[in-house]
């Protein structure tokens, strides 16, 4: 019987492992049929045998129940002769449950009642019996509805208070093991869990995805892309947002117009930040720095290696401006003039100036200039400064772009 009880309990625990459980059975009625195995006192002269118990109970508090039981055992008399033994018990037990919210709920019981001790042929003795014990209840399936089913296994000690019986046994003590099912009705249904209130989303008046509390640009147009502070992107930092910026790569610090393009106050095609002649008359042709082109484009800073026509790298900036100017006005006809100072022979300087003029013309063509161009060296014939000083000689060693026609 004990093996049967433990096997059934293990199966029930396995079945109920994923079930939901309530912590309170208060107010529920239950009916509990149980199969019992009675280990009788040795002095009873009767064999051990199976019996049954029927229980009717009421849960009057979250962990307390009162139960009215009727149990019966019929067993043959031990030995070759003699009649059988019949025990009928009517008892009231109080049950204390310990962990009603868990799968396995242990309990203790105590109580007592009347016991009919019947031996056919010897008569019937009605006595009082007291009992104590304990057990386990295991929920079968969900335990949160009004009607519930539980497996119940228990063991209890019972003492019959009798001076003597037909065998001369005084106050026999029995141990009873039980296994059964408990059907519960009218149990309280736990209220549904309260759902945590979902806080409303933070206010975002312009709908740009940035809450008003941190939005530094609260009136962003719908659909505009914004940064973490709610402002539209301005990649070049010119103060005109990318959505409106028609010149998206303006150099840092350059004044711009409402379209994000650099300002050109005099309309000569050279932005103010580069314009060295900011008030050029309207319609004038200007060079790359915004100054009016008259009859010559000077190339200050274009220099060569000593006694050579090889351009030094420092000449690139000035020549680059010249390339930009000539590309603006491809109809201008250019004669590239080369000059030297007065040191050295006239023949040598004439040849050197010619080679230097040709070197500049080649640079312009190599960088995409398509204007009509010729090259001519003048040697030391046309000084513009005093050759007696180092500074004067430096000014005389020059190349310029003479405008032949096209203005």
N, C-alpha and C positions, 0 to 999 in steps of 0.2 A: 504493500500500500504506500509506503514512504517513497519507493522508487517511482510509482505512478504519480504521486503528488509532485515530485520534483521535475519529472519529465514534462508533465502538463504545464507547470509554471514556466519552465524554460521556453517551451513552444509559445506560450502566451506573451512572454517578454519579447521574443523575436517578432511576433506578429504586431505587437503594439508599439514597437520602437519608434515608428514615425507618426504616431497618432497625436492629436491635440488633446490636452488635458485641462480641465477646470479645477480650481482650487477650492470650490465650495459646493457641497451637496445639500446644504441646509434646506429643509422643507420637502425633501424627496422621500417617497416610500419605496421599499424594495421587497422583493420576494427571492429567497435564496434556498434552492434545493441542493443538498449535498450528499454525496456518498461517504460513508464513514467506515473506518476500521477500528474496532474496539480491542484494545489490549487490556484484558480484564485482570483484576487482582487474582493472584494465584490461589487464594483461599476460596474463591467462588466455586471451584471444582467444575468450571465450564471452559470450553475451548474458545479461542479467539475467533472472531467472525466479523463479517461485513454487516453494516446496518445503514440507516439513512437518517437525515435530519431535514426538516422543513422549517424555514425561518421567515418571519415577517417583521420588518424593521422600519424605523423612522429616523431620519437624520435631523436631530433637533438643534444642532449647532454645526459650525463649519467642520469641526473635527470630532464630533460626538454623535453617537447613535444609540438608540434603545431597540432591543430585538426580543421578540417572543418566539421561542423555539419548541418544536415537538420532535423528539428523536425516538427511534425504535431499534432494538437489537434482539434478534432471536438466534440462540446458539445451542447446539447439543450439549448435554452434560458430559464432562470429562470422565473417561473410564468406561468399563463394560456395562455397568448398570446405572440406573438413575434417569431422571427425566431431564428435559431441556430447560434452558433458562430464557426468560423473556424480560427485557428491561424497557420500560416506557418512561420517558422523562418529559416533563413540562417545565420549562425554565424561562426566566427573564434575564437577559445579559445587557450590560452596558459596555459599549465599544468605544475605545479611544483610538482615533487614526492620527498618524504623525506627519505624513508627507503627502497630502491629497493632491498636490500639484505635480507629483512625479509619476513616472510609469509604474513603478512598484511602490505600493503604499502599505507599509507595515502597520499593524494595529495590535492592541491588547484588549482582552475582554475579561470580565468578571461578572458573576451572577449566581443564581441558584433557583431552585424550585422543587416541585414534587417529583418523586421517582417511584414508580410501581415496579416492585421486584416480584416477578411471578415465576413460580416453579410448579408446573402441572403436577398434581398429586400431592403437593405440599401446601398449596394455597398462595395467597397474594399478600404481600406486605407493602404498604404505602408509607414511604419515608421522605425525608428532606435530603437534598443533595446540593452541595456547593461546587462551583467550578471556576477555574481561572485558566487563561491561555493566551495565545497570540497567533498571528497569521499574517498573510500578505494578500492584498487585493491588487490585481493587475487589470487595467482597462483593456477591453477588446474593442478596437476601433476608436473613433473620435469620442471624447468625453466632455463635449461642450454643449450637447443638445439636451433636451428635457428628458429623453429616455436613453438610458445607457446600459451597457452590459459589461460585467467584470468577472474575471476568473477569481475564485477565492480558495485559498488553501490555509488550513489552520491545524493547530494541535492544542489540546486542552487537557487539563488534569481535573478529574471529578472525584469527589469524596461523598460516599453515601453514609449518612449518619443513622446507624441501626445498631442496636445492642447485639443482636445475634439473628441468624436465620437458620434455615434447616440444616446448614452445614456447620453451624457454630461460628461463622465468620463475623467479626465485629468491625464496623466502619470500613468496608472495602474501598480501595483506591483504584481507579481505572484511568488509563491514558487513551485518549480518543484522537485519531487523525481523520481529517476531513478534506474532501476536494469537491468543489461544485461551482455553480454559476450563480451570479447575483444579477437579477433584473431590476433596474431602478426606473422609477416613473416620477415625473413631475419635478425633476431637478431644475434649479435656477439656471437660466441661460445667461452666460456672461455677456455684458454689453460689448458691442463692437469697439475695437480699439479706436481711440480718438486720433484722427489724422492731424499731424502738425500743420498748422496754418501756413500756407504758402505765402511768403511775403510778396507783395506786388512788385513787379519789375520797376527798377529806378526810372524816373521820369526822363524822357529823351524827346524834348519838344520838336527838334528839327529832324528826328529820325535818322541821324547819321551813325548810330551805334555807340555814341559816347554819352553817358548820363549827364544831365544838366549840371549836376553838382561839380563836375570837373571839366565841363565843356567851355573852353575859352573863346569859341566862335559859335555862339548859340543859334545863329540864323543861317547855317550852311544850306545852300540850295539842295533840293532832293536829288539823290543819285551821285553827289559829289564825293570823291574819295578824300578821306581825312586821316590825319595822324592821331596819335593817342590822346591829344588834347582837344580833338574835335575841329581842328583847323585844316583847311585845304592845303595840299602839298604845294610848296614853292621850291623846286629843286635848286634853282640857281640863286635863290635868296635876293631877288631884285624887288620883292614886294608885290609882284603880280603872280597870282596863283597859276599853277600849271594849266588849269582848264581854260584860262584866258590868255596865256602867254604865247605870243606868236614868235617870240625869239627866246626859246627855252634855255639857251646856253650862254646868256649874257655874262661877261666877266664880273667877278665880285666887285662891288662898289660903283659900277657904272650906272649913271642916272638913266632912267628909262621912262618911256611914255606909258599911257594906259594899256597898251598892248604888250608891254614888257620888252619893247625894243629900245636900244640906245637912242638917246636924243640926238638930233641933228638940227640945231636951231636955225642955221642959215641955209639948210636944204641943199648943201653942195655934195651930199653923198658920203661925207666923212663925219662920223659921230663926234659929238662934242668932246668926249674924253681923249680923242686923238687929234682933234682939229687945232692946228697951230695958228690958223687964220680964221677965227670964229665968225667974222662978219664979211665973208666973201660976197661980193655983189651977185645978185641972182643971175644965173645963166653962164657965169664964168666957168671955164674948164679949170679944174684944180688937180693938184698932185695928190699923193697918198696921205699927206698931212693937212690937206684942206686949203692950200695956198694956190692962188691963181697962177696958171701956167702962162708965161708971156712968150719969150723966144728961146728959153733954155730951161732944162731941168738939171739943176746942179746935183752932184753926187758927193757931198762932203763926207769924208771918212772912208772913201774907197781907196785902198792902198795896195801896194804890191811888194813882193820880196825885193831886196836890194838889187838894183841893176837887172830887173827881171820883169816879165809880163805876167807872172803868176800871182793871182789874187790871194790875199791873206784872208783867213776865215772871218776876221772882224768886218770885212766888207759886205757880208751877207745881209745884214739888217738894212743898210741903205739901198743896196741893189734890189732887195725884196720889195721895198716901197716903190722903186722905179718900175718893177715888173707889174705891180698892182695898178699903177697909174696908166701905163701904156695899154694894159688890157681893157681899161675903161674907155680908152679912146684909140681904137685900132686904126682909125683913119689918119692919124698924125704920122707924117714922114719925118724920120729921125736921121741926123748925122752924128755919129759918136766921135767926139773930139778928144784927142790925147795931147797932153802938154807935159813939159819937164822944166826943171830949173836950168840955170846957165852953166852948171858944172859939166865938163866933158865937151867933146867936139860937137859941132853942129850936126854933122852927119850921123854920129852915133845917137844923139838925142832924138833926131828926126825918126830914125829907125825904131828906137825904143818906144817913142810915143805912139807910132803906128801900131806896133805889136800890142801895146796896152789898150788902145782903142778897140782893136780887133778882139782882144780877150774879153772886154766888157760886152761887146756885141754878141759874142758867142754865149756868154752867160745868159743874156736876155733871151736869146732864141732857145737855149736849152731849158729855160723855165717857162716856155709857152708864149712868149711875145711874138705876135704875127705882123707887127707893123713893118713897113718898108724901112730898111736901115742900111746905112753905109758907114764905114769907119775911115777916119782920116787923122794922121798924126801931124802936129805942128811943131814938134820939138820945143826949142826954147824961144820961139819967135813971139809969143803973146803972153808975157808975164802979167800977172795981176797984182803982184806985190814985189817988194824990194828983195833981190837975190843976195844982198849983202848980209842978211840976217837968216838965222836958221828958221825962224817962223815964216819969213817971207818965202824962202825956198820951199817950205812945206806946202804953202798955199799954191805955189806955181806948179807943183807936181800933182796934176789933177786930171780927171776925166769928167766930161759933161755931155749932156744930150741936147744937141742943138735942134730946135724945131725948124724944119725946112718948110713945111706946109701942113695944112689940115686943121689949123685952129679956127 
